[in-house]
Amino acid sequence: MQLTDGAIDTGQWRIRRRQLIGRGAVALAAGGGLPAFLAACGDDEDGGSGAGAARTATTEGEPIVGDVRDFALSSDEWEGAFGFVSMRLHRGLADGRECWFIRTDASDEEFARREGLVFAPKLQALAVSRDTNDIYLVEGGVEGQAALISVAPGDRGYTPAWRVNRVRWTAQPRRLTSVDDADHAKRAGDATIQPTQVVLNAPVVKAPGAQIGVDSKLRAYLEGGQLIEEPDTRGREVKFKLHECFPNARYIVCDHSIAPAAEMTRTLFSPGLQAGPRRAGGTGRTNVFMNGIKGPGPMEHQPSVFDSDPGDPQWSPYWDHFTYEWRNGRGPRVLRTERQVHAARDAGELNEHPGTPDTNGVVFTVNCPVPLTAPATFRG
């Protein structure tokens, strides 16, 4: 079921000013050499200062994505009740159009380990159902060769879920600017292309005519956008708002599967995430509260509750959005697990709204990668 752009009243999600939370530690934990992904794409122009750089571990939070460069769970530099995470940007080309993306999750355990990504086995279902686009990684290419992607934001069926294809030269390498270029090289006998079943979550942050919004005020979760600064394509770095959720994760927000939600949040519209991945079994679930105890969640109440943590077999960064409303006369309390949420719903304490009340029963999907884990601190 598709939702028209006018079907959502965004007034439900208007956010007011929030109070300052304390400053957290700024540190990273990472190690190892240059990921094969970067080497394959010639994407190491800044000397590999991302995943390969040594950092100091901290008990305040643990990076689980190798491309994390810096983070804080909270900050006294702005009013909003969120921290930040800086991540490495990667360059891609879609029919010559320059697209800058991040990488967070992969469906294949060995690929995820090698590239410093979160292993998300549920994403494998999207390769089977073909709810992906294609990314071509060029091995042994010319210096500065970008990854090649089959679509860009704004194209029909755009999704941040990419099926990985490996391009290897059998002749003198030359610069490729599109998937068609790679296919032509294969037909000419100059290269081979090896399709794989690996699904990569690699949301585009900046592309011609599309970008995740930058919040200049930094007062609230949804106000302005999900970026703290303009993407630094020269330094290959992007700085996101970092949000708390239960059970034990810190997440960023990149894509929405319906246009009204993407426009309201100034994230990217990813129609390829709508319905198909859910039918294939490739999504998780996020439980969002629209009333009750005030807090730093998307609707100004308690943090959302994910159905799993990274590393769990059911983990996926693609979340089907459900909204919960405490019924009149019921004393709200902080709920920390999906089991607690569903128990309160089944006991008649909560109303459940698939999607939001404004989507009239239509569930939409949000791409909320988790670049680091940390114990939930919200107490209400």
LOKE-436636 format. One record per atom (N, C-alpha, C): x, y, z. Coordinates in steps of 0.2 Angstrom, whole numbers, padded with zeros to 4 digits, always signed. Layout:
<atoms>
XYZ
...
</atoms>
This chain:
<atoms>
+0004-0006+0000
+0000+0000+0000
+0004+0006+0000
+0003+0011-0005
+0007+0017-0005
+0003+0023-0002
+0007+0027+0001
+0004+0033+0004
+0006+0039+0000
+0001+0043-0001
+0002+0049-0005
+0005+0055+0000
+0008+0059-0004
+0012+0064+0000
+0008+0068+0005
+0002+0069+0003
-0003+0073+0008
-0006+0070+0013
-0004+0063+0014
-0008+0059+0019
-0006+0060+0026
+0000+0063+0028
+0003+0064+0034
+0002+0071+0037
-0001+0072+0042
-0001+0079+0046
+0006+0079+0050
+0011+0083+0047
+0017+0083+0051
+0017+0087+0057
+0011+0090+0059
+0010+0094+0065
+0011+0089+0071
+0009+0083+0070
+0010+0078+0076
+0017+0078+0078
+0022+0079+0074
+0029+0078+0076
+0033+0084+0077
+0029+0090+0078
+0033+0096+0079
+0036+0095+0086
+0043+0098+0086
+0047+0097+0092
+0048+0103+0095
+0047+0104+0102
+0049+0110+0106
+0056+0110+0108
+0058+0115+0111
+0065+0115+0114
+0066+0111+0120
+0072+0108+0120
+0074+0103+0125
+0080+0106+0130
+0081+0103+0135
+0086+0105+0140
+0092+0101+0139
+0098+0104+0141
+0104+0102+0140
+0105+0095+0144
+0109+0091+0141
+0111+0085+0145
+0119+0085+0145
+0122+0081+0150
+0129+0082+0151
+0133+0080+0146
+0140+0082+0146
+0144+0080+0141
+0147+0073+0142
+0148+0069+0137
+0150+0062+0137
+0158+0062+0134
+0161+0057+0135
+0168+0056+0133
+0168+0056+0125
+0173+0058+0123
+0174+0057+0115
+0180+0053+0114
+0179+0047+0112
+0184+0042+0110
+0182+0037+0105
+0187+0033+0103
+0185+0028+0098
+0189+0021+0100
+0186+0016+0097
+0190+0010+0098
+0190+0007+0091
+0196+0006+0088
+0196+0003+0081
+0203+0000+0080
+0204-0004+0075
+0211-0006+0073
+0211-0010+0067
+0217-0013+0065
+0217-0016+0059
+0220-0012+0053
+0220-0015+0047
+0223-0012+0042
+0217-0009+0038
+0219-0006+0032
+0215-0003+0027
+0209-0008+0025
+0203-0007+0026
+0198-0011+0023
+0198-0013+0016
+0197-0019+0014
+0197-0021+0007
+0192-0017+0003
+0187-0015+0006
+0182-0011+0002
+0185-0004-0001
+0189-0001+0004
+0193+0005+0002
+0198+0004-0004
+0202-0002-0003
+0207-0003-0007
+0204-0005-0014
+0198-0008-0014
+0195-0010-0020
+0192-0004-0024
+0190+0001-0021
+0188+0007-0024
+0193+0013-0025
+0199+0012-0023
+0204+0017-0023
+0202+0023-0018
+0198+0021-0013
+0195+0026-0009
+0199+0028-0002
+0206+0029-0003
+0210+0029+0003
+0214+0036+0002
+0211+0041-0001
+0215+0047-0002
+0217+0051+0004
+0214+0050+0010
+0216+0053+0016
+0220+0049+0020
+0223+0044+0018
+0228+0040+0021
+0225+0035+0026
+0219+0034+0025
+0216+0028+0029
+0215+0031+0037
+0213+0037+0038
+0212+0039+0045
+0206+0037+0048
+0202+0033+0045
+0195+0031+0047
+0196+0024+0051
+0194+0019+0048
+0194+0012+0052
+0201+0010+0054
+0206+0012+0050
+0213+0010+0052
+0217+0013+0057
+0214+0019+0059
+0218+0023+0064
+0217+0021+0071
+0222+0020+0075
+0221+0018+0082
+0218+0023+0086
+0213+0021+0090
+0210+0025+0095
+0210+0023+0102
+0207+0027+0107
+0207+0025+0114
+0200+0022+0116
+0200+0016+0118
+0193+0014+0120
+0190+0017+0126
+0184+0017+0127
+0181+0020+0133
+0175+0016+0135
+0173+0016+0141
+0167+0013+0144
+0161+0017+0142
+0161+0023+0140
+0156+0027+0138
+0152+0025+0132
+0155+0021+0128
+0152+0019+0122
+0157+0015+0118
+0155+0010+0114
+0159+0006+0110
+0158+0006+0102
+0162+0009+0098
+0161+0009+0091
+0160+0002+0088
+0156+0000+0084
+0155-0006+0081
+0155-0006+0074
+0156+0000+0071
+0158+0001+0064
+0165+0004+0063
+0169+0001+0059
+0176+0004+0058
+0176+0011+0056
+0171+0013+0052
+0172+0020+0049
+0170+0025+0054
+0169+0024+0060
+0168+0029+0065
+0174+0032+0067
+0174+0039+0067
+0180+0043+0068
+0180+0046+0075
+0174+0048+0077
+0174+0052+0083
+0167+0051+0086
+0166+0052+0092
+0159+0052+0094
+0159+0055+0102
+0153+0057+0104
+0151+0059+0111
+0144+0057+0112
+0142+0054+0117
+0135+0052+0119
+0131+0058+0120
+0134+0063+0122
+0130+0070+0123
+0135+0075+0123
+0133+0081+0123
+0137+0087+0122
+0134+0093+0125
+0139+0098+0128
+0137+0104+0130
+0138+0110+0125
+0139+0108+0119
+0140+0113+0114
+0133+0114+0110
+0128+0111+0112
+0121+0112+0109
+0116+0111+0114
+0110+0113+0113
+0104+0112+0118
+0101+0105+0117
+0101+0102+0112
+0097+0096+0110
+0100+0090+0114
+0096+0086+0116
+0097+0080+0120
+0100+0074+0116
+0105+0075+0112
+0108+0070+0108
+0116+0071+0108
+0119+0066+0106
+0127+0067+0105
+0128+0067+0098
+0134+0065+0096
+0136+0065+0089
+0140+0059+0087
+0141+0058+0081
+0146+0053+0078
+0148+0055+0072
+0155+0055+0071
+0158+0057+0064
+0160+0051+0061
+0158+0050+0054
+0159+0044+0051
+0163+0046+0044
+0167+0041+0042
+0170+0042+0035
+0165+0042+0030
+0166+0046+0025
+0162+0046+0019
+0165+0042+0013
+0162+0039+0009
+0164+0036+0003
+0161+0039-0003
+0165+0039-0008
+0163+0042-0015
+0160+0036-0019
+0154+0038-0022
+0151+0033-0027
+0149+0037-0033
+0148+0034-0039
+0146+0037-0045
+0140+0033-0048
+0134+0037-0049
+0128+0034-0052
+0127+0037-0059
+0129+0034-0064
+0129+0037-0071
+0133+0044-0071
+0139+0044-0068
+0143+0050-0068
+0141+0055-0062
+0135+0054-0059
+0133+0058-0053
+0137+0056-0047
+0140+0061-0044
+0144+0060-0038
+0139+0059-0032
+0140+0054-0028
+0136+0052-0022
+0140+0050-0017
+0139+0053-0011
+0143+0052-0005
+0139+0048+0000
+0142+0042+0002
+0138+0038+0006
+0143+0035+0012
+0139+0032+0017
+0142+0029+0023
+0141+0022+0022
+0144+0017+0026
+0143+0010+0026
+0142+0008+0034
+0137+0004+0035
+0136+0002+0042
+0135-0006+0043
+0132-0009+0039
+0130-0016+0040
+0131-0020+0033
+0132-0027+0034
+0132-0031+0029
+0129-0038+0031
+0126-0041+0026
+0123-0048+0027
+0127-0054+0028
+0134-0053+0025
+0138-0058+0025
+0143-0057+0031
+0144-0063+0035
+0148-0062+0041
+0156-0060+0040
+0158-0064+0035
+0165-0063+0033
+0167-0056+0030
+0162-0054+0026
+0163-0047+0023
+0162-0042+0028
+0157-0043+0033
+0156-0038+0038
+0163-0037+0043
+0165-0043+0044
+0171-0043+0048
+0177-0040+0045
+0178-0041+0039
+0184-0039+0035
+0183-0031+0034
+0177-0029+0033
+0176-0022+0032
+0175-0017+0038
+0174-0021+0044
+0173-0017+0050
+0165-0014+0050
+0161-0019+0048
+0154-0017+0048
+0150-0022+0053
+0144-0020+0054
+0139-0024+0058
+0136-0030+0054
+0137-0036+0057
+0134-0041+0053
+0127-0041+0055
+0123-0041+0049
+0116-0041+0049
+0113-0046+0045
+0112-0052+0048
+0110-0058+0043
+0103-0057+0040
+0099-0054+0043
+0092-0053+0040
+0092-0049+0034
+0098-0045+0032
+0098-0042+0026
+0099-0047+0020
+0101-0053+0021
+0102-0058+0016
+0095-0059+0012
+0090-0058+0016
+0083-0059+0013
+0082-0055+0007
+0085-0049+0007
+0084-0044+0002
+0087-0046-0004
+0093-0050-0004
+0096-0052-0010
+0091-0057-0013
+0088-0061-0009
+0083-0066-0012
+0077-0063-0015
+0074-0058-0012
+0068-0055-0014
+0070-0049-0019
+0076-0048-0020
+0078-0043-0025
+0076-0036-0023
+0076-0035-0017
+0074-0028-0014
+0081-0024-0013
+0085-0024-0018
+0091-0021-0018
+0093-0017-0024
+0097-0013-0024
+0101-0010-0030
+0108-0013-0031
+0112-0011-0035
+0118-0014-0036
+0124-0009-0035
+0129-0011-0031
+0135-0007-0031
+0141-0012-0033
+0145-0009-0038
+0151-0012-0041
+0157-0009-0037
+0161-0014-0035
+0167-0012-0031
+0173-0014-0036
+0177-0009-0038
+0182-0010-0044
+0189-0012-0040
+0191-0018-0042
+0198-0020-0039
+0203-0019-0044
+0209-0016-0041
+0214-0014-0046
+0213-0009-0051
+0208-0004-0049
+0207+0001-0054
+0212+0007-0054
+0210+0012-0058
+0215+0018-0058
+0214+0021-0051
+0219+0026-0050
+0219+0029-0043
+0213+0034-0043
+0210+0033-0037
+0204+0037-0036
+0197+0034-0039
+0197+0028-0041
+0191+0025-0044
+0186+0025-0039
+0180+0027-0040
+0175+0027-0035
+0171+0021-0036
+0167+0019-0031
+0162+0014-0032
+0157+0016-0037
+0154+0011-0040
+0149+0012-0045
+0142+0010-0042
+0137+0014-0042
+0130+0012-0040
+0125+0013-0045
+0120+0009-0045
+0115+0008-0051
+0110+0014-0051
+0109+0017-0045
+0104+0022-0044
+0107+0027-0039
+0103+0033-0039
+0105+0039-0035
+0098+0041-0031
+0099+0044-0026
+0093+0047-0023
+0089+0051-0028
+0082+0050-0028
+0078+0053-0033
+0076+0049-0038
+0080+0044-0040
+0079+0039-0045
+0073+0034-0042
+0070+0031-0047
+0064+0027-0045
+0067+0021-0042
+0064+0019-0036
+0066+0013-0033
+0073+0014-0028
+0075+0020-0027
+0081+0021-0023
+0080+0017-0017
+0086+0014-0014
+0086+0011-0008
+0093+0011-0006
+0095+0011+0001
+0101+0011+0003
+0104+0004+0004
+0100-0001+0002
+0102-0008+0002
+0105-0010-0005
+0112-0012-0005
+0115-0013-0011
+0118-0020-0011
+0117-0024-0017
+0120-0030-0018
+0127-0029-0021
+0132-0032-0018
+0139-0031-0020
+0141-0035-0026
+0144-0032-0031
+0147-0035-0037
+0154-0033-0037
+0159-0037-0039
+0166-0036-0039
+0168-0036-0046
+0172-0030-0048
+0174-0029-0054
+0182-0030-0054
+0184-0035-0058
+0192-0036-0059
+0194-0035-0066
+0199-0031-0067
+0202-0029-0073
+0206-0035-0076
+0205-0037-0082
+0209-0042-0086
+0214-0038-0091
+0213-0032-0092
+0216-0028-0097
+0219-0021-0093
+0221-0017-0097
+0224-0010-0094
+0218-0007-0090
+0218-0005-0084
+0212-0002-0081
+0211+0005-0084
+0205+0007-0084
+0203+0014-0086
+0198+0016-0081
+0196+0023-0081
+0192+0025-0076
+0185+0024-0078
+0181+0021-0073
+0174+0020-0074
+0169+0025-0071
+0164+0027-0074
+0160+0032-0070
+0152+0029-0070
+0151+0023-0072
+0144+0021-0071
+0144+0013-0071
+0139+0010-0069
+0138+0003-0070
+0138+0001-0077
+0135+0005-0081
+0136+0003-0089
+0143+0003-0091
+0147+0007-0089
+0154+0007-0091
+0157+0000-0089
+0156-0002-0083
+0158-0008-0081
+0156-0014-0085
+0149-0014-0087
+0146-0019-0091
+0149-0019-0098
+0151-0013-0100
+0154-0012-0107
+0161-0015-0107
+0165-0014-0101
+0171-0017-0101
+0171-0024-0100
+0166-0027-0097
+0165-0034-0097
+0164-0037-0104
+0159-0034-0108
+0158-0037-0114
+0164-0036-0119
+0168-0031-0118
+0174-0030-0122
+0179-0035-0120
+0178-0039-0115
+0184-0044-0112
+0189-0041-0108
+0188-0034-0106
+0193-0031-0102
+0192-0032-0095
+0187-0034-0092
+0185-0035-0085
+0181-0041-0084
+0181-0043-0078
+0176-0048-0076
+0171-0045-0070
+0165-0047-0070
+0161-0045-0065
+0158-0051-0061
+0159-0051-0054
+0157-0056-0050
+0151-0054-0046
+0145-0056-0048
+0140-0054-0043
+0140-0058-0037
+0138-0055-0031
+0138-0059-0025
+0131-0059-0022
+0130-0062-0016
+0124-0061-0013
+0125-0057-0006
+0130-0053-0006
+0131-0049+0000
+0127-0043-0001
+0123-0041+0004
+0119-0035+0004
+0122-0030+0009
+0124-0024+0007
+0127-0019+0010
+0122-0013+0012
+0122-0011+0018
+0118-0005+0020
+0123+0001+0019
+0122+0005+0014
+0126+0010+0013
+0122+0016+0011
+0119+0020+0016
+0115+0026+0014
+0119+0032+0011
+0116+0034+0006
+0119+0040+0003
+0117+0046+0007
+0122+0050+0009
+0121+0056+0013
+0120+0063+0009
+0124+0063+0003
+0124+0069-0001
+0125+0067-0009
+0120+0069-0013
+0120+0068-0020
+0117+0074-0024
+0118+0074-0030
+0115+0080-0034
+0107+0080-0032
+0105+0086-0030
+0098+0087-0028
+0095+0083-0022
+0100+0080-0018
+0097+0077-0012
+0103+0077-0007
+0101+0078-0001
+0106+0078+0005
+0102+0077+0011
+0104+0074+0016
+0102+0074+0023
+0102+0081+0026
+0097+0083+0029
+0097+0090+0031
+0102+0091+0037
+0105+0098+0037
+0109+0100+0042
+0105+0104+0047
+0105+0103+0053
+0102+0107+0058
+0106+0112+0061
+0105+0118+0060
+0109+0124+0062
+0107+0126+0069
+0102+0124+0072
+0100+0126+0079
+0101+0121+0084
+0101+0114+0082
+0103+0109+0087
+0100+0109+0093
+0093+0110+0093
+0089+0110+0099
+0085+0104+0100
+0083+0100+0094
+0078+0095+0095
+0080+0089+0090
+0077+0084+0092
+0078+0077+0088
+0077+0079+0080
+0071+0081+0079
+0068+0081+0072
+0070+0088+0068
+0071+0093+0072
+0071+0100+0069
+0077+0101+0065
+0076+0103+0059
+0082+0105+0054
+0085+0099+0050
+0086+0093+0053
+0089+0088+0050
+0093+0084+0054
+0096+0079+0052
+0100+0074+0056
+0107+0075+0055
+0110+0080+0052
+0117+0081+0052
+0118+0087+0056
+0124+0087+0059
+0126+0093+0063
+0130+0098+0059
+0134+0096+0054
+0137+0100+0050
+0137+0098+0043
+0138+0102+0038
+0138+0100+0031
+0143+0095+0030
+0142+0090+0026
+0146+0084+0024
+0153+0087+0021
+0158+0085+0024
+0165+0087+0022
+0168+0082+0017
+0166+0083+0010
+0168+0079+0005
+0176+0079+0004
+0179+0084+0005
+0186+0085+0004
+0190+0081+0010
+0187+0081+0016
+0190+0077+0021
+0187+0071+0022
+0182+0069+0018
+0178+0063+0018
+0176+0061+0025
+0171+0066+0028
+0169+0065+0035
+0162+0068+0035
+0157+0065+0039
+0151+0067+0040
+0149+0067+0047
+0146+0071+0050
+0144+0072+0057
+0137+0071+0058
+0134+0066+0061
+0127+0065+0063
+0125+0066+0070
+0119+0068+0071
+0116+0067+0078
+0116+0060+0080
+0117+0059+0086
+0117+0052+0089
+0112+0051+0094
+0108+0047+0093
+0102+0046+0098
+0102+0040+0102
+0099+0040+0108
+0099+0035+0112
+0093+0030+0111
+0093+0024+0112
+0087+0020+0111
+0088+0014+0116
+0083+0010+0118
+0083+0004+0121
+0083-0002+0116
+0087-0007+0118
+0090-0009+0124
+0097-0005+0125
+0102-0006+0121
+0108-0003+0122
+0112-0001+0116
+0109+0004+0112
+0112+0006+0106
+0111+0014+0106
+0116+0016+0101
+0115+0023+0099
+0115+0023+0092
+0110+0027+0089
+0108+0026+0082
+0108+0033+0078
+0109+0033+0072
+0108+0038+0067
+0102+0037+0063
+0099+0042+0060
+0093+0042+0055
+0095+0044+0048
+0094+0040+0043
+0096+0041+0036
+0091+0042+0031
+0086+0037+0031
+0081+0036+0026
+0074+0035+0029
+0069+0037+0025
+0062+0035+0027
+0059+0032+0020
+0055+0027+0021
+0052+0024+0015
+0046+0027+0012
+0043+0032+0015
+0038+0036+0012
+0040+0044+0012
+0038+0047+0007
+0040+0054+0006
+0038+0059+0011
+0032+0059+0014
+0031+0064+0019
+0035+0063+0025
+0037+0057+0027
+0041+0056+0033
+0048+0059+0031
+0051+0057+0025
+0057+0060+0023
+0058+0067+0023
+0052+0070+0020
+0052+0077+0020
+0052+0081+0027
+0048+0078+0031
+0047+0081+0038
+0054+0080+0042
+0057+0075+0041
+0063+0074+0045
+0070+0076+0041
+0069+0078+0035
+0075+0080+0031
+0080+0075+0030
+0077+0069+0030
+0081+0063+0028
+0080+0061+0020
+0083+0056+0018
+0082+0054+0011
+0076+0050+0010
+0072+0051+0005
+0067+0047+0003
+0069+0040-0001
+0068+0035+0002
+0070+0028-0001
+0064+0024-0002
+0061+0025-0008
+0055+0021-0009
+0056+0013-0009
+0062+0011-0011
+0064+0004-0011
+0063+0001-0004
+0063+0004+0001
+0063+0002+0008
+0055+0000+0010
+0050+0003+0006
+0044+0002+0008
+0041-0005+0006
+0038-0008+0011
+0034-0014+0010
+0039-0021+0008
+0042-0020+0003
+0046-0026+0000
+0051-0029+0005
+0055-0025+0008
+0060-0028+0013
+0056-0031+0019
+0050-0028+0021
+0046-0031+0027
+0043-0038+0025
+0041-0038+0019
+0038-0044+0016
+0043-0050+0016
+0049-0048+0014
+0055-0053+0014
+0057-0055+0020
+0056-0052+0026
+0058-0053+0032
+0065-0050+0034
+0066-0044+0030
+0073-0041+0031
+0073-0035+0036
+0067-0034+0039
+0067-0028+0044
+0066-0030+0051
+0068-0025+0055
+0066-0026+0062
+0060-0021+0064
+0060-0019+0070
+0054-0015+0073
+0057-0010+0078
+0054-0004+0077
+0056+0001+0082
+0049+0004+0085
+0049+0004+0091
+0043+0006+0095
+0044+0013+0098
+0040+0018+0095
+0041+0025+0097
+0035+0027+0101
+0036+0032+0106
+0031+0034+0111
+0029+0041+0109
+0022+0042+0108
+0020+0049+0107
+0017+0053+0113
+0017+0049+0118
+0015+0053+0125
+0018+0049+0130
+0016+0051+0136
+0019+0048+0142
+0025+0052+0145
+0030+0049+0147
+0036+0052+0150
+0040+0056+0145
+0041+0062+0147
+0045+0067+0143
+0052+0064+0142
+0055+0065+0136
+0062+0062+0135
+0065+0064+0128
+0070+0061+0126
+0074+0063+0120
+0072+0059+0114
+0066+0055+0114
+0064+0051+0109
+0061+0056+0103
+0060+0052+0097
+0058+0056+0091
+0052+0061+0092
+0047+0059+0097
+0041+0063+0098
+0041+0066+0105
+0047+0067+0107
+0048+0071+0113
+0047+0067+0120
+0046+0061+0119
+0045+0057+0125
+0051+0051+0126
+0049+0046+0129
+0055+0042+0131
+0058+0039+0125
+0065+0037+0125
+0068+0034+0119
+0064+0028+0116
+0065+0028+0110
+0062+0022+0106
+0065+0015+0109
+0061+0010+0108
+0063+0003+0110
+0064-0001+0103
+0070-0003+0102
+0071-0007+0096
+0070-0015+0098
+0069-0019+0093
+0067-0026+0095
+0073-0030+0096
+0079-0027+0095
+0085-0031+0096
+0091-0027+0096
+0097-0029+0098
+0103-0026+0098
+0108-0028+0092
+0112-0024+0090
+0117-0027+0085
+0121-0033+0088
+0122-0038+0083
+0125-0044+0085
+0120-0049+0086
+0113-0047+0088
+0108-0052+0088
+0106-0055+0081
+0104-0062+0081
+0103-0065+0075
+0097-0061+0071
+0093-0058+0074
+0087-0054+0071
+0089-0047+0070
+0095-0045+0070
+0097-0038+0069
+0096-0036+0062
+0093-0030+0061
+0093-0026+0055
+0093-0019+0056
+0096-0015+0052
+0096-0008+0053
+0089-0005+0050
+0085-0009+0046
+0079-0006+0043
+0073-0008+0048
+0070-0002+0051
+0065-0003+0056
+0058-0001+0054
+0054-0006+0055
+0047-0004+0054
+0044+0000+0059
+0041+0006+0058
+0039+0011+0063
+0032+0009+0066
+0032+0008+0072
+0026+0008+0076
+0026+0013+0082
+0020+0016+0083
+0019+0022+0087
+0015+0019+0093
+0016+0021+0099
+0012+0019+0105
+0010+0025+0109
+0004+0025+0111
+0001+0030+0115
-0002+0027+0122
+0000+0030+0127
-0003+0028+0134
-0010+0031+0134
-0014+0026+0136
-0022+0027+0136
-0023+0032+0143
-0028+0036+0142
-0030+0040+0148
-0032+0036+0154
-0029+0038+0159
-0030+0035+0166
-0025+0030+0167
-0020+0028+0163
-0015+0024+0164
-0008+0027+0165
-0005+0025+0171
+0001+0029+0173
+0007+0027+0169
+0009+0031+0165
+0015+0030+0160
+0021+0028+0165
+0026+0024+0162
+0032+0022+0165
+0037+0021+0159
+0043+0021+0161
+0048+0019+0156
+0048+0012+0154
+0048+0010+0147
+0048+0004+0145
+0055+0003+0141
+0058-0003+0143
+0065-0004+0140
+0066-0009+0135
+0061-0014+0135
+0061-0019+0130
+0055-0020+0126
+0055-0023+0120
+0049-0024+0116
+0044-0028+0120
+0047-0033+0124
+0042-0037+0127
+0038-0033+0132
+0041-0028+0136
+0038-0024+0140
+0033-0020+0136
+0035-0017+0130
+0030-0013+0126
+0024-0017+0125
+0025-0023+0122
+0019-0028+0120
+0015-0030+0126
+0018-0031+0132
+0014-0033+0137
+0010-0027+0140
+0012-0021+0139
+0008-0015+0141
+0002-0014+0136
+0004-0016+0130
-0001-0015+0124
-0007-0021+0126
-0004-0027+0127
-0009-0032+0128
-0013-0031+0134
-0011-0028+0139
-0014-0027+0145
-0019-0021+0144
-0019-0018+0139
-0024-0012+0137
-0021-0005+0140
-0015-0005+0141
-0012+0001+0144
-0010+0006+0138
-0008+0003+0132
-0006+0007+0126
-0010+0005+0120
-0011+0011+0116
-0014+0010+0110
-0008+0009+0105
-0008+0005+0100
-0003+0004+0095
-0006+0007+0088
-0001+0011+0085
-0003+0014+0079
+0003+0011+0074
+0001+0007+0069
+0006+0005+0064
+0008+0011+0060
+0014+0012+0059
+0017+0019+0057
+0016+0024+0062
+0012+0029+0061
+0010+0034+0065
+0002+0035+0065
-0001+0038+0069
-0009+0039+0069
-0010+0043+0062
-0006+0047+0059
-0007+0050+0053
-0007+0046+0047
-0003+0040+0047
-0003+0036+0041
-0008+0031+0040
-0013+0031+0045
-0019+0027+0044
-0018+0020+0043
-0014+0017+0048
-0012+0010+0047
-0007+0008+0043
-0004+0012+0039
+0002+0010+0035
+0008+0011+0038
+0012+0005+0039
+0018+0005+0042
+0024+0007+0037
+0028+0011+0039
+0034+0013+0035
+0040+0011+0038
+0046+0011+0034
+0052+0009+0037
+0057+0014+0037
+0061+0014+0042
+0066+0019+0043
+0073+0016+0043
+0078+0019+0040
+0085+0016+0040
+0088+0020+0046
+0089+0016+0052
+0092+0019+0058
+0099+0014+0060
+0104+0015+0056
+0110+0011+0058
+0113+0013+0065
+0116+0008+0068
+0119+0009+0075
+0126+0008+0074
+0130+0014+0074
+0137+0014+0073
+0141+0012+0080
+0137+0013+0086
+0141+0011+0092
+0135+0009+0097
+0138+0005+0102
+0133+0003+0107
+0135+0007+0114
+0130+0007+0118
+0132+0010+0125
+0126+0009+0129
+0127+0008+0136
+0121+0007+0140
+0116+0012+0140
+0110+0011+0140
+0104+0016+0140
+0105+0019+0147
+0104+0026+0147
+0105+0030+0153
+0098+0033+0155
+0093+0034+0150
+0087+0037+0152
+0083+0034+0157
+0081+0038+0162
+0078+0035+0168
+0071+0038+0169
+0069+0043+0165
+0063+0046+0166
+0062+0052+0171
</atoms>
